[in-house]
Structures are given as C-alpha cells and as structure tokens.
Amino acid sequence: MNISELFLWACGVKIENAAHLAGTRLVLRNGDLLGWVALAALLALGLTWWSYWRSTREMVAARMRWLLTALRVTLLLLLLLAVLRPVLAFTVEGIIRRQFLILVDASASMKIKDPRFDQADLVRAAMAKGLVDFGKGLQQPLDPSHASEVKLVPRVEVLQGVLKSKQLGLIQRFSRDYDVSAFSFGQKLEEIGGAASVPQTGRAEENAAWIDQLDPKSQTTAIGDAVRELIERKRGQPLAGIFLATDGANNTGTEPLEAARLARAEGVPLFTYGVGITSPRDIIVANLFTREVAFVKDELPVTVRVRGQGLSGQSATITLKLGDETVASKELTFVNDEEQTVALPFTPQKVGEYELRASIPPRDDEAAKDNNEVSQRLKVIDSKIKVLLIDTAPRWEFHYLQSELLRDRRVELKCWLLEADPSVAGAEGSPYLKSFPESKEALFKYDLVILGDVGVKELGAMPIEWLSEFVTKFGGSCLFLAGPRANPSGYRGTELERMLPIELSETANRNTDTGHPTTLELTALGRSNAMLKLSPKDEENAVIWKRFPKIYWVARVGRAKPAAQVLIQDADTTKATRFGKMPVVAQQQYGLGQVLYIGTDNIWRWRRNTDERLYPILWGQIAQKLGLAHLLGGSKRTQISTDKRSYSVGEHVTIYARLYTPDFNPLTDAAVESSYVLKTENGTPAPDAARESVTLRAVPEQPGMYRGDFTVLAPGLHQFSVKTDPATVFEFSAAVAKFEVGETAMNETLLKQMAEISGGGFYREETLHELPDALRAKSERVTSVVDAELWASPLYFLLLLVVATVEWALRKRVQLK
C-alpha cells in the first residue's frame, strides 16, 4: 500500500485498482456558520490562554505552558471545525476496464538460436535472462560469463524470460488495469490454456505456468490472419490493444499490414515486441529458376537467388546437383545483405526425371542451417521440337527467324517459302519444302506451325482445314506472324480468323499503318509470361524490354477475344479503343492447342540494334513454350496451373484451371468440383488418403477460367484433377518447411509499420518497461469526484484522539488536574 492509498484509507475512501488520485480539495458543507465558528474560536483561544497563563504561572514552566496551550487550542479548533462539516473532495481518474490480448508467435523460427556477437544483442538477451537491469539501457557493462551464457539463447527462451521477469512484471502490470487473455499463432490462432484472465494477485509461478508451456513448432506463420481472427473473435467486446510478440517472419495468409489497418479501423492498437536480432549471420538460398523440361546435351540456363546476412565480404561455394551428380559450382562473395542472382548453367547428359538441387554448405555461426538448399523437379528429354515455317517471300523477319531456328539444336526446322525457287528444296540437307505438307499425317508430325504473311488463296482451303484440325484436335500450336500483305487482314471470314486471339479491325481492310515508329510495352500478363522472360529478375526483365528500339510497322487490329491473353500492346494511345490499347502479341487456347499472334514483322530490328543474345533467347523460349505441349503429348482440354509446383506443408495454394467442353468451347458453369490426393512412392494414390475436395469458381470476364484455394496439409507428391476431365492430372509437391521463406532475421521494419499503422508502438527489451505506461496513456479514461466526510473519518477521529491524549499525558506529567 503506497502513501496515497494509505491516505485514502484513513479518509474512509476506497477506489478501484485501475484508478488513481488526480486531485484533492477541501469543501465546508456548513460554510454559512463560518463567522460564528470563528467567534467561538476566538473565545476558546482566550479561555485557553487565561487558564494556562493566569492559573498555572507559578506551577508550570513557560515552554510547557506554550505547548499545552497549543494542544488545547488545536483540540478546540478541531471540535469547532466539525461544526462546519469539512469534506475532502477527491478527483479520481480511472481507466475503463477492457480486455488486453497477448499474442505470441508459436512458429518454428522462434526456436532459432541467434548467434549474438553485437554488444546490444547480448545485453538484450541478458535482460531477458535477468542478468542485467531492463531500465539501464544497452550501454551497461556485461560480465564475460554472462555474455557467454546468452550467446546462443533460443528466441522462445528470450520471450519467456521477458514475460516471466519479476523486474518488468508485464503481465501483473497489465492485469491491474485490464482483463488479460493470451493466444498463440503459427498456421492458426489458438487460445493458450491457463492464460485467460490472468489475475493480478497470486503466486507468480502459477501465473507464469502457461509461459513455460510455449512450444513453437508451426512450420508456417500467418501474422495477418492471427491478428484479423483475434479481432473478429473479440468483435463487440471492448479491447485496449494487442501485445504482439514475434520475430516478424510471415509466409502465408493475410498481408500483415492489411491486418494492421483493420486493427486501426477497429480501434485496437498493436504493441509489437520484436524477438530476435535484425541481422543474424545466415546464408539463405532462396529460389531456383529454370525450365521444367530440358533437352539432353543442350545447355540449360539455371539461376539461383542467394543472400548472405551479416557476411559482407566473405565467400562461399554454391553447388548444383542433378540427382546425385554435381553438375555446376561457383564461388561467390557476399555484398552487404543484398540478394545475388548466381548463374549456374549446365548441360544434362542423360534422359530422365531428376531433382535439381542448389546448395551452400552451412557455416558453424549461422542462425539456421536448413535454409541453405533449394530444389525442383527437372525432366530431361531427347527429342526436337518440329517447326514448320511458312511465308510468301524472304522478308527480313523470315530471314532472321529462319537463321535462329536453324541454329537452335532443340528445333528441327522445315520451311515452305512460296516465292522460292523450287530447286532449293532439292538440295542436300535443305530445310526447304516444295509445298505445304501433302497430307494431314505429314502436317501432324510437326509441333509448331509458324504462319507468316501468306494469303488464303496461296495457302489453299484444304491446308487451312488441316491446320485448324491440327490445333483443335491434336494439340498442336500455331503462331501467326503478321505481315502487310495478308496476315491477319486477309483472313476475314475464314477458319484462320476464328483461330486468331484478336478481332480484326472494322475500319481497315488491309494491314496498313502510318509508318511512324512506335513503342511496344509488356502488359501485366506479359511480365509474368515465361516466353517473354529475358532475365530471371523482374526488374531486369522490365529494363530489357524498355531498351528495345521502336518498330516501324504494326498490324491494325481490334480488341483481343474474350478468352485471349494480351501479352504485349502498342503504347500509342491514338490506336487504343474503348477496350484499351491495341494488342500486338496475344495468346489463346484453341481446342487442344495454343495460338499465338504477333502483330508485327519488325522483331528482327531487336536482333540488329540490341544485345544479339536476346533475340535467340526470345524465339527459343517461344518455340519451346508452344511446341513442348504437343511434343510431350499433354492434354489441353483441361489446363491446370499454379504459381509454382512445390509448396510447404500448411501453405496456401491458389490453383487455376482453364476448362473446355468436349467440342473445345470454354466451359460456362459457375463452379466446378475438383479434388487432390496424395501419391505413394510408386506413383499410385495413397490407400488411406481420402480425396480432398476443392470448389473451383468461374473468374469473371474470363470464359473457361476457374480459380480455387486450399491449404495443403500433408507432405509428398499430390495429384490434382477436375471432375469434368478426371484423366488430366496436375502434380505438385509439398514438403515440411524448414523456416518461413528462409528468413532468419527479425523483421523490424514490418513490426514497426504494423505498430505505426494501428496506432500502437514498437518495443525491444530495453524499452519494454515503458509499455504499461504507454498503454495507460492510450486507454480511455473516466473522471469522478469522491467525497470524504472529514469530520466523520477515521483520520479526523484519530487526530482528535492523538491531540487529546498528548495534552492529557503532559498535564499529568506536570501534575495538573
């Protein structure tokens, strides 16, 4: 009990624990009698003086008479004061008692033993262990033995030490003003048993029992989901705030900053406590980028993203393995904490399906040693994409494209050039044909047909019919390479027009243009399309496309068809329509096959005027993307895709399916049922595995496109299929995550932003002692006045008793009656 509480008790006043005394004033209820009381006081003063100074002059010394006079006057004045009914009016300021929620991270990253080398990080861990004072800052000296003791303390132990600290007394201080409940989160939110409504009093060991039970083991972290769900659970109940204790690692669910905005809208400030260190020494092998299908004895470009935290200037060796065989390695030097893209090209020598794995040996001083490796599945084949290139004359686009495809060892090229001398087809090893393939069977041996600037009459009715059947029923691909003669304006009213992913312009009968240079730009779909990725880094890819020179001819067309995807558009807004800018490169599914439209014959300029390596890369990727599906025999009536083929257990999966009816028209159902099942090692569905159902819902304004979401819960290889076409199976794998997205550093930036957005605050060990006061300052307060009848209070009675007793004792001492 402090002095203020003792004084209030003496005055007979009791206030709640959450309130405090803000002010005091004296009020006289019978103030109108003040004059009479003053007169009586003067009379009492006179009588007292007379009795002690006239009657006892010879009996008592002067000093004692003064003391006895003062005591008698005080006693009489106190009695007279009671007539005025003095009242002490206490102004009491209190906090509305609300709920305060503790939300602690229970993900596996909280088990990381941060290797602490910085003095500040060592002192923070020592504070949590109770070895140094929380309030003396980071500059206080640390005993060498204590530094050794806290050098490798797991994050969860630091958190437990902070919550149990008697010096801080966080939970007890919270409980004085609020009803405290505790929750943990990883993949999902859970209330911690025994932590609800932590009492203000009671043994500390009992109150801290739930803290000792914290067991962080979730392999995923959903900070945003946890905050959002906690607020929704408590909706309608008064909340003072949320104390969020985490390292800030997040790899699934709602964006944490969105959850912070929701907290602000609901009036729930987030008080974030960052656990861990901001720059632990760690090597993170984050991503591996390469094609899923490679050609035997053909160099395969592989890039790996690597980052070294706290290792600036130090070196490491990254190794690439195909199965058990090391196929590439490279020495690299870490620069600050920046991510590096490491190129590890290699040439596969054997056909088969392999695991391609990139790794860096872990260091002894790393914060985590199981985020040094990344892998993906790779299929190596020994087949060539068969391409048929058709054009009327050897224009520049034909010349450059033919040269590149002939040099590409993955491609087997044949050309039909209508205006070429027939004798060129008879030369030994010539790539030229005398005519269009003479039968459907001959045409269907090709995987990709590139149709240049050829008119309908020159091509013939039968080849057009065969070409349509080749795409729609046999899964082949057709690329329309526009030209000023006939492609695509001359195809109006034919099967070729129906194949095109764009609509022909209503105002132009021919492919005329102004001839002025124009710029092409990638759309959002184009930036993510594998065919147009000229660098594994999105930023570099965007720069490359902006560096390409302007072109001087683009075919005038209308908008893209509803089921098509526009990848490149003309930047010139004068050619735009109400549907947007004019498409230049567009793609669509047509039956079982793919159709790509390129509305310019000026791409050859990119070969002459920029980095000459980019032109063959671009056309090589286009040929592979369009030709591999037919080469590998995949079904295209049902196309299933995800953003990646490998996931962590507990990770959120968004799956897309482009679905067509048996006659290859886009499916129009509002929803389609689908499912996925775990496979065994021999490739059959697991016998004890029930199929998990997933509902795919139609994507607005994209006929045939469906989307579904689910969370994969078991490790292993899974098969996904839709009810409309169960024979078509999409495979993806899931593995137990090592750490959330490979990150081991405490994400201070994220936690500060969450606190700022929500109206709370960010804290580390050295500032946690300020948190209860900061929370009180943000809490809603109420003010009330409590009256204490002073004349009837224990304090007043005690004062009277003390004065009377002292006077009586002194009178006895000097032998007065």
Helices and strands as residue ranges (DSSP letters): H 3-10, E 19-28, G 31-33, H 34-53, H 62-83, E 86-95, E 98-105, G 108-111, H 119-128, G 134-136, H 144-149, H 155-164, H 170-177, E 178-185, E 189-191, H 204-207, H 209-212, H 223-233, E 239-246, H 256-265, E 270-274, E 282-289, E 293-295, E 303-309, E 315-322, E 325-333, E 339-343, E 352-359, E 373-381, E 385-391, H 396-407, E 411-417, G 422-426, H 440-443, E 448-451, H 456-459, H 461-472, E 477-481, G 489-491, H 495-499, E 502-504, E 520-522, H 524-528, G 530-532, H 538-547, E 557-560, E 565-570, G 573-575, E 583-590, E 593-598, H 604-609, H 614-632, E 638-642, E 646-648, E 652-659, E 671-678, E 692-698, E 705-711, E 716-722, E 725-735, G 740-742, H 748-758, E 761-763, G 765-770, H 771-778, E 781-789, G 790-792, H 794-813
